[in-house]
Amino acid sequence: MSQGLCEQAMAVFKKMEADGIETNIVMLNSVLNSFSVAAKPEEGLAVFEYMHQNVRSLLNSHIKIYGEEF
């Protein structure tokens, strides 16, 4: 994936968040993977830290979907 595409993935993610679309693990993994493929570890780390800070809400959404606790 080119560097332009990872920047595009991040822009789409930020737009979705600004529009009130709830973050989910699939969205975050896609953005994280795009920075990994583009060899941009600093940006990927920022996404990972965001995931870590918001893990409780992400896990709660999985509990609602799958009806299980982790």
Summary of the structure (lengths in Angstrom):
residues: 70
radius of gyration: 12.9
end to end distance: 32.6
largest distance: 38.2
contacts: 167
relative contact order: 0.15
helix: 77%
strand: 0%
